[in-house]
Amino acid sequence: MTGASDREQDYLRASDVCMFPSFYEGFGLGIIKALASGLVVAVTPVGVAAELIQDGNNGFLFRPDDSVAIAKVIDPAMAGQAGWPELRAQRLSRRCPIRT
């Protein structure tokens, strides 16, 4: 955690997975930014995530109070790690850069 930064896009590019284990999200701007950066997202179905994420297709969904479910999401996300560069390139080819 760095707090406010003008290097947000650099941090997102350096990341592999965005985990959002929230019980509540008003909108979930972090999820939007992670998707726009081409990251694999693993999130709880709250706020905008419930509408944007199709489990197993463009991300992974799990219940925040279920550690077994979280582990079941992390395992396939990590197992697909070899395909992340290609997946990220495909996602980025369809998205606009993040402006902060």
PyMOL commands that set and color helices and strands:
alter all, ss='L'
color gray80, all
select helices_A, chain A and resi 8-14+29-36+49-52+67-79+81-93
alter helices_A, ss='H'
color red, helices_A
select strands_A, chain A and resi 17-20+40-43+60-61
alter strands_A, ss='S'
color yellow, strands_A
deselect
rebuild
show_as cartoon
